[in-house]
Amino acid sequence: MPPATRQTEEPIDLGNNIFLYETTTTKSHNDANTSPLPAAEADLETPPPPRLIILCTWLGGATTQRVNKYVAGYQALYPTHLLLIRTVFIDISLRTFAALRAQLQPARDAISRIMEQHPNDDGLNNGILLHIFSHGGCNRALQLAWSHGSSPSSQLFRDNLRLVVFDCCPGDASFDKAYKAAIISLPQTRFLDVRSLGAPLVYGAVAAIHGLQSAGLMRSVRELRRELNDPSAFGTQAGRLYLYSRADAMVAAEDVLAHAREAGAGLGCAVETVEFEEAAHCALVREDAQRYWGAVKDGWGRKGSTRPARRVDMHPSSRL
């Protein structure tokens, strides 16, 4: 058995809210001593782990403590290189797409360096798992994809992308849901109710943005949904896993399922949906952690090799 993987205790800060967790050795993909899944499941033969996991976080409430739960979950399931790209309010409110893409240069460099390394011991370069949270993560992931342009790194990114996880996204373009997401993005402390104090400013900002989007002067959620299914963004070979909740107050289950159906029909890729019943927005893992990580593991099991996966037909409101 290959030596166990050892990861850096602290991530490498690449700047611009981008962090890299690196491994120093290759771990056997059947060594599941720290897996978040039950031992009986973890001991089953599984494909080799991803070469790289990319997490694009959500905007509202993506605190360090909450994000670290997902980082720890992935490190336990697949101890490998992990690139964390945080999303902050200024990214979607003030910065231009050109500025956002320039800021993602450290992420592009890390992706190229890791994916150009020699294949794993089994001879496979096991590709990339991209996990997107909410609309903030959708925007960052799209800017990452578009920022490669026509450079060799663009082909490297898309050719190695095996699975895209859509976590509580994408939703619709309603004002109410956008306002709720913006309010949650504000910091909250024990001594100062920033959300209440900042509510009028947020309402005005969201109203202005919503008006510009409706007038066609700013990219809207409708365009975001369309671009997520553009083959030039993530290609057509990567499988898709949509995780959503019936209790999500910001992103309706029907909107997620509609996008999943469009992806399956338009891209021809394997599509899977997993429904949760009671979880809040971007908190699915709190409802049932074993089912959540089991869905990710199953999704990677179908796409985590260089061989094409069998097409999985969409069926609304079910785990396929």
C-alpha positions in Angstrom: 0.0 0.0 0.0 1.3 3.5 -0.9 2.3 5.7 2.1 -0.5 7.7 3.7 -1.2 11.2 2.4 -0.1 14.0 4.6 -1.7 17.4 4.1 -0.5 20.8 5.2 -2.2 21.7 8.5 -2.8 25.2 7.3 -3.8 26.2 3.7 -1.4 28.2 1.5 -2.9 31.6 1.0 -2.6 32.4 -2.7 -4.2 35.8 -2.3 -7.6 37.1 -3.5 -9.6 34.7 -1.2 -7.9 31.7 -2.8 -6.4 29.0 -0.6 -4.6 25.7 -1.5 -4.4 22.6 0.6 -1.6 20.4 -0.7 -0.7 16.7 -0.2 2.9 15.5 0.1 2.4 11.9 -0.8 -0.2 9.7 -2.6 -2.7 7.9 -0.4 -4.2 4.6 -1.4 -7.8 5.2 -2.6 -9.1 2.3 -0.6 -7.6 3.6 2.7 -10.8 5.0 4.3 -9.8 5.1 7.9 -10.9 8.8 8.2 -13.8 8.6 5.7 -17.0 10.4 6.8 -18.9 7.4 5.5 -19.7 4.2 7.5 -16.9 1.6 7.5 -18.9 -0.9 5.5 -19.3 1.7 2.7 -15.9 3.2 2.9 -14.2 -0.2 2.5 -15.7 -0.9 -0.9 -13.5 -0.7 -3.9 -13.7 2.8 -5.3 -12.0 4.7 -8.1 -8.8 6.6 -7.4 -9.5 10.0 -5.7 -9.6 13.2 -7.7 -6.2 14.8 -8.5 -7.7 18.1 -7.5 -10.9 19.3 -5.7 -12.1 22.9 -6.3 -14.6 24.4 -3.9 -16.3 27.7 -5.0 -18.1 28.9 -1.9 -21.5 30.6 -1.5 -21.9 34.2 -0.7 -24.3 34.3 2.3 -23.0 33.0 5.6 -19.9 31.3 4.2 -18.0 31.8 7.4 -14.6 30.1 7.9 -16.1 27.7 10.4 -18.8 26.6 8.0 -16.5 26.3 5.0 -14.0 24.3 7.0 -16.6 21.6 7.5 -16.7 21.0 3.8 -12.9 21.2 3.5 -12.6 18.6 6.4 -15.2 16.4 4.8 -13.4 16.3 1.5 -10.0 15.8 3.2 -11.5 12.8 5.0 -13.1 11.3 1.9 -10.4 12.2 -0.7 -7.2 13.4 0.9 -5.8 15.2 -2.2 -5.0 18.7 -3.4 -7.9 21.0 -2.6 -8.3 24.6 -4.0 -10.7 26.8 -2.0 -12.1 29.9 -3.8 -14.0 32.1 -1.4 -16.8 34.5 -2.6 -17.4 37.9 -1.0 -20.1 40.5 -1.6 -17.9 42.9 -3.5 -17.2 40.2 -6.1 -20.8 40.3 -7.3 -21.6 43.9 -6.6 -18.7 46.1 -7.6 -16.0 44.2 -9.4 -16.0 43.9 -13.1 -15.7 40.5 -14.8 -12.3 41.5 -16.1 -11.2 42.3 -12.5 -12.6 39.0 -11.2 -10.8 37.0 -13.9 -7.5 38.8 -13.2 -7.9 37.9 -9.5 -8.2 34.3 -10.4 -4.7 34.0 -11.8 -3.4 32.2 -8.7 -6.1 29.6 -9.1 -5.3 29.1 -12.7 -1.6 28.7 -12.0 -2.3 26.2 -9.2 -4.7 24.1 -11.5 -2.1 24.0 -14.3 0.8 23.1 -12.0 -1.2 20.3 -10.3 -2.7 18.8 -13.4 0.6 18.8 -15.3 2.2 16.7 -12.7 2.9 13.0 -13.4 -0.1 10.7 -13.3 -0.9 8.8 -10.1 0.7 5.4 -9.3 -2.1 3.7 -11.1 -1.3 5.5 -14.3 -4.4 7.7 -14.3 -4.5 11.4 -14.1 -7.8 11.2 -12.1 -9.0 14.7 -12.9 -10.9 17.5 -11.2 -14.0 17.5 -9.0 -15.6 21.0 -9.0 -18.0 21.7 -6.1 -20.1 24.9 -6.6 -22.2 26.4 -3.8 -25.2 28.7 -4.5 -25.1 31.6 -7.0 -21.9 33.1 -5.5 -20.1 29.9 -6.2 -21.7 29.6 -9.7 -20.4 33.1 -10.5 -16.9 32.3 -9.3 -16.8 29.0 -11.1 -17.9 30.5 -14.4 -15.4 33.3 -14.1 -12.7 30.7 -13.4 -13.8 28.8 -16.5 -14.0 31.9 -18.8 -10.7 33.3 -17.4 -8.7 30.6 -19.1 -9.6 32.0 -22.4 -8.1 30.1 -25.3 -4.9 29.3 -23.5 -3.6 25.7 -23.1 -4.8 25.8 -19.5 -8.4 26.1 -20.7 -8.1 22.7 -22.4 -6.3 21.3 -19.4 -9.1 22.4 -17.1 -12.0 21.2 -19.2 -10.4 17.9 -20.3 -9.7 17.0 -16.7 -13.0 18.0 -15.3 -14.8 14.8 -14.3 -17.6 15.9 -12.0 -19.4 19.2 -11.2 -21.4 19.3 -8.0 -24.2 21.9 -7.9 -25.0 22.5 -4.2 -28.2 24.5 -3.7 -28.1 26.0 -7.2 -29.0 27.5 -9.6 -32.2 29.2 -8.6 -34.3 31.9 -10.3 -34.0 35.7 -10.7 -36.6 36.8 -8.1 -35.9 39.9 -6.1 -37.0 38.4 -2.8 -34.5 35.5 -2.9 -31.7 37.8 -4.0 -32.4 40.1 -1.1 -32.4 37.2 1.4 -29.1 36.0 0.1 -27.5 39.5 0.3 -28.8 40.0 3.9 -27.3 36.7 5.1 -24.0 37.7 3.5 -23.6 40.5 6.0 -21.6 39.7 9.1 -23.4 39.1 12.4 -21.9 39.5 15.8 -23.1 39.0 19.4 -23.0 42.7 20.1 -24.1 44.3 16.9 -27.0 43.4 14.6 -25.3 44.4 11.4 -28.0 42.7 9.3 -30.8 44.9 10.7 -28.7 48.0 10.5 -27.6 47.3 6.9 -30.9 46.1 5.6 -32.0 49.4 4.0 -28.6 49.7 2.2 -28.8 46.1 1.0 -32.3 46.6 -0.1 -31.4 49.6 -2.2 -28.3 47.9 -3.7 -30.2 44.7 -4.6 -33.1 46.8 -6.1 -30.6 48.7 -8.2 -28.9 45.6 -9.4 -32.2 43.9 -10.1 -33.3 46.9 -12.1 -30.1 46.9 -14.2 -30.5 43.2 -14.8 -34.2 43.5 -15.8 -33.1 46.3 -18.2 -30.5 44.1 -19.7 -27.6 46.3 -18.5 -26.1 43.8 -16.1 -25.8 40.0 -16.3 -28.8 38.3 -14.6 -29.4 35.0 -12.9 -31.2 34.0 -16.1 -28.0 34.4 -18.0 -26.1 32.7 -15.2 -28.3 29.6 -15.6 -27.8 29.6 -19.3 -24.0 30.0 -19.1 -23.7 27.1 -16.6 -25.1 24.9 -19.4 -22.8 26.4 -22.0 -20.5 23.6 -23.3 -17.6 26.1 -23.5 -17.7 26.6 -19.8 -17.3 23.1 -18.3 -17.4 21.0 -21.4 -19.8 18.1 -22.1 -17.9 15.1 -20.6 -18.1 16.0 -16.9 -20.9 14.4 -14.9 -23.3 16.6 -12.9 -24.6 16.1 -9.4 -27.3 18.4 -8.2 -27.9 18.5 -4.4 -30.9 20.6 -3.2 -33.5 20.9 -0.4 -37.3 21.2 -0.5 -36.9 23.6 2.5 -34.4 26.0 0.8 -35.9 29.5 1.1 -33.5 31.0 -1.5 -33.3 28.4 -4.2 -36.5 26.5 -5.1 -36.2 22.8 -5.8 -38.1 23.1 -9.1 -35.5 25.6 -10.4 -32.7 23.2 -9.6 -34.5 20.3 -11.3 -35.3 22.3 -14.3 -31.7 23.2 -14.8 -30.6 19.6 -14.3 -33.1 18.5 -17.0 -31.7 21.2 -19.4 -28.2 20.0 -18.7 -29.0 16.4 -19.5 -30.9 17.2 -22.6 -28.6 20.0 -23.9 -25.1 18.6 -23.0 -25.8 14.9 -23.1 -23.8 14.4 -19.9 -24.7 12.1 -17.0 -26.9 13.9 -14.5 -27.9 12.9 -11.0 -30.1 14.7 -8.4 -30.3 14.1 -4.7 -33.1 15.7 -2.7 -33.0 16.7 1.0 -36.2 17.6 2.9 -35.5 19.9 5.8 -32.1 21.5 5.2 -31.6 25.3 4.9 -29.7 26.9 2.1 -26.2 25.5 1.8 -26.6 23.4 4.9 -27.6 20.0 3.4 -24.7 18.3 5.2 -26.3 19.2 8.5 -29.5 17.2 7.7 -27.7 14.0 6.8 -24.0 14.0 6.5 -23.7 10.4 5.5 -26.2 10.7 2.7 -24.5 14.0 1.6 -21.0 12.6 1.4 -22.3 9.3 0.1 -23.9 11.2 -2.9 -20.6 12.9 -3.6 -18.7 9.5 -3.4 -21.3 7.8 -5.7 -21.1 10.7 -8.2 -17.3 10.5 -8.3 -17.5 6.7 -8.5 -19.3 7.1 -11.8 -17.1 9.8 -13.3 -13.7 9.5 -11.5 -11.8 7.7 -14.1 -10.6 8.3 -17.6 -13.2 6.0 -19.0 -16.6 7.6 -20.0 -19.4 7.0 -17.6 -22.8 5.5 -18.5 -25.6 8.1 -19.0 -27.9 8.4 -16.0 -31.4 9.5 -16.8 -33.0 12.3 -14.9 -35.9 11.7 -12.7 -37.2 14.7 -10.7 -37.0 14.7 -7.0 -35.0 11.5 -6.6 -31.6 10.2 -6.1 -30.6 8.4 -9.3 
